[in-house]
């Protein structure tokens, strides 16, 4: 059972880093439409910046701490722990270290049909975890780990609590989540084949080392290229599902934010701040709701520009390097 220690250590490290990773999610979720006079005149839409404006990672981190304190910075701890124990814990049985990125190990070993199946089943497990984590981090309401049902009442719509499988029907989310895994998996598979095509038993150490460096650099490059997908996943995960996913008006038993009527005032739900929120979220119930993966991409591009799709592009690189240094320091 030697895998228990690194698994728990990995879970603890992810929780300790939550103020930073959570601020990245808040920053990417923040809806700050740009004002483009030409676009406004052409489309008739007024794309003014509304609500709180987050001007970067550090501003998001500071604002989160100022309005919600340490408790707000560590929102989402329970979903992160559960995701680590379920996904990474299951991989420990096949002796994959919890800190090692999964695609880095899987890419050289899986053939194309196996990789497709891997992406499908991995997405099935990961998608609900992603939804709960992103919504827990961005909600303005206090969540208590000792009251899981009240927390689920806050994070999920009545339709999602009644039929959890409709999370998979969130427009575009399954596709975006699958692409997050499939892109680096197939990209690294291609790079690995390219780097090892000329290998023989007599290959020199220098050539082998160069191939390893190329493979790792390709992995780091793929994490940067995944930033637009990460932004799209965050935006789509925030959209709550109703009984009819195309319905734009609140259903009976739901308020304007998609919560159940039983979770309103008097149900014990408390906000971190009664005067302002950390960020402003795009209203998911108006006629501008993201209707799918490509619609989300085009809408973000039109309303907020390319910069919104590459928010905090550097963070995956820093996170990967920091993780490696952290585990090497513990040896």
N, C-alpha and C positions, 0 to 999 in steps of 0.2 A: 504493500500500500504506500510505496514511496511517492506516488503521484499526488497524495493528499496535500502535502506541504506546499509544493509549487502551485497547486491549484488555489489553495486558500491565500497564498501570498499574492498570486495574480489578482484575485478578487479584491484583496485589501489595497493593492496598488491602484486598481481602477477606481475604487472608492476615494482614495486619497487624492487622485487626480481629477475628481469630479468637478471641483470649482472651475478648472480650466476647460475640460471637455464640455461641461454644461454651458459655459459661457460661449463656446464655439457654436453649440446648438442654438442658443438664444440669438446670437448674432446672425446666424443663417436663417432663422425663422422670422426675424424682424422684417416687417413690411414697410419699406420706405420708398414709395414711388417717386421717381424723378419728375421734375417739371420740364417738359419739352414743348415749347411754344408751337413749333411746327407740327409735332405729333398731335397736340391738342386741337389745333386748327383743322387738321386732316381728319381725325377720328371723332371729334366732338367730345372726347373724354377729358376731364380735368384731373390731371395726374399730380396733384399737389402732395407734398410730404405731409403726412398726418400722424398725430400721436407722437410718442417718444421717438427720438431719432438716435440710433446707436451708430456712432461714428468709427467703430473699430473694436477689436477684441478687448483691449485694456479698458476702454470706456464701458463696454458691456460688463466686464468683471467688476469694475468699481460701482457701477449703477446697481448691479445685482446685490452686492454687499451692502450698499447704502440703504436700499429699500427692503431687503429681505434678510439681511444678516447672514451668519454662518449657516443657519438652518436652511435658508433659501439656496445657498451655494451647494448644499449637499442634497438637494431634492433629486430624486431619481436613484437614490442609493439602493433601494430594495430591488427595482427592476434590473439594475446593473449586476447586483450580486446573483440574482436568479439566472440571468442570461449567462454569466460566467460559469456557474455551477452546472447548468443544464447542458450548454453547448460545449464549453471547454472541458467540463468534467467527463462527458461521454467520450471525448477524444483521448482522454488520459488512458482509457482502457487499451488503446492501440499505441500507447507510449509516445504520444505527441505532446511535447512540453507546452503548457498553457500559454506561455509568453510568445511562442513562435507563431507568426501569422500563418493561418491555415493554408492559404493559397500558395505560399512559398514552398510548403511540403507537398501539397496535392498536385500542383501543376506538372512536375516531371513524371509522376507516377500514373496519372489517369489518361486513358485513351479518350477520344472525343465522345463516344457514346456514354462512357462512364462519367465524364465530366458534366455532361448534360443532366444526367440523373442526379449527380451530386449537387449541382446548382439548384435543381428543382426541390429536392428534399431539404436542403440547407435553408432555402428561402421559406419553406413551410414552417420551419422551426423558428427562424429568426424574425420573421415579419411581426408577429404579435409582441415580441420583446421590444422591437424597435418602436412600435406604436406607444406602448406603455412608457418606455423610457423618455421619448421625446415629449409626450404630453405631460409627464410628471415634472420634467425640467422646466417647461414653459408655462405651466399653469400658475395663475396668480393666487391660487388657494392653497392653504396649508394641508399637507397630507401627513397622516400619522401611521407609522408602521404597525402599530398595535390595533388599527382599525382598517383592515384590508378591504372590507366590503364598502366602507364609506369612501375609501380612496378610489376603488373601482367605480363607484357611483359618480365620482368627480371626473374621472378620466375617460369614461366610456358613456356613450349615449344610451338611452333606454333600449333602443333597437340592438345595439352592439352587446349589451349585457344579456338580452334575451336570446340573441342568436350570435354568439361570438364569431362564427365562421364568416359573417359578412365583413369582418376586417379584411379578408382576402379579396373582397369585392370593391374595396376603396379604389376609385378610379386611378389607374396608373401605378399604384403603389407596388403591386406584386412585380410588375415589369421593372420598375426602377430598382427595387431591392435585388432582384435576380441579376440585373446588369451589374450591380455593384460587386457581385461575386464572380460573374461570368467574365467580365472584361479583364481583370488581372489574371484570372485563371487561364484563359485562352491566350492572352498576350504573353504570359510567362512560359506557357507551354511552347509557344512558337519560338521564343528567345532561347529556351533550353535546348530545343531541337537544333536550332541554328548554331548554338555555341558548342554543342557536342557532336555535331555531324561528322567532323573529321577526327574524332577521338579514336585512338588505338590503344592497345595494351602498353605501347612504348611511349605514350604521350608524356611530355616533360612536365615537371612541376610548374614551370612558368606558364605554360599553356593552360594547364588545369586551373591555376590561380586566376589567370585572366578571365577564364570562362565563369568562374565563381563570382568575380567582381562584376562582370557584365550582367550576370543574372540578378545580383543584389541591386545594382544600379537600375536595372529595368523595373524591378519591384518598386523601388523608391519613386521612379518616374511615374509608374502607374498610379501610385497613391495621390500624386498631384493631379493627374488627369482625371481622377475620380471625383474631384471637388464639385463640379456641376451636378453629378449624380447625387452626391451627399446632400447638396442644397435642395434638390428636387425631392429626395426622400423625406427630408424634414418638412417641407411644405405640404406634401401629400399626406404624411402621417398625421398632420394636425386636422385634417378634414374629417369630421365626424359623419358616420353613416346613419341614415334614417331607414325606415322600413322600405322606402322607395328612394334609391340613391339619387334619382334625378329630381326629387321633390325639393323645392326651394324654400317653402314656408315651414315653420316649426310645426311638428305634429302635436297632437293632444298629449299632454304629459311632459312636454319639453318647453324650455324657455328659449329666448333668442340666442343663447350661446350653445344650445344643444344639450343642456343638462336636463335631468329629470326634474319635474316639479317638486319631488320629494327632497331634492338636494339644494333647494333654495334657502332663503332666509328662514331661520327657525329649525333647520336640519342639523345645525352644528358646523356647517362649512364656514370657515373664516378666511379672510384675505390677509395677505402679508401687509398690504398697505391699502387704506381706504381712500387715499387721495390720488395715487398714480400707480401705474404698472411699470414693470421693467421694460417691456417692449410692447409694440402694437402688432397684432396679428391680422392677417388679411381675412376679411369677413367671408366665411365659407358658405354663407347661406344666400348671398346675393347672386345675381345672374352672371357675375364674373368668376364664379367658382371654377377651380381647375377641374376640367372634365376628363383628364387623362394625362399620360406621360408627356406626349408632344405638346398638348395644350398648355401644360404647366411650363415647359421649357420656353415656348413662344411667348407666353404671357409675362413671365419673369423678364425675358429679354426686352419685350416691348415697354413694360412699365418701370423696370428698375435698371436695365442695362446689363452689359456683360460683367461688370464688377460685382453684381449681386450673385452671379453664378460661380464666382471664384473667391468668395469671402473666405478668409483664413486658409488659403491654399497651402500655406507653409506648415500648418499644424500637423498633418499626418507625418511629415518628415521629422519634425521635432519629437513627436510622440514615439515613433519607431526607434529613433536614435536614443532617446531617453530610456525607453524600456530595455534596450540592450545594455546600456551602461548600468542601469539599476540592477539587473540580474548578474552582471559580471562583478559588480561591487560586493554582492552578497556571497560570492563564491569564496 
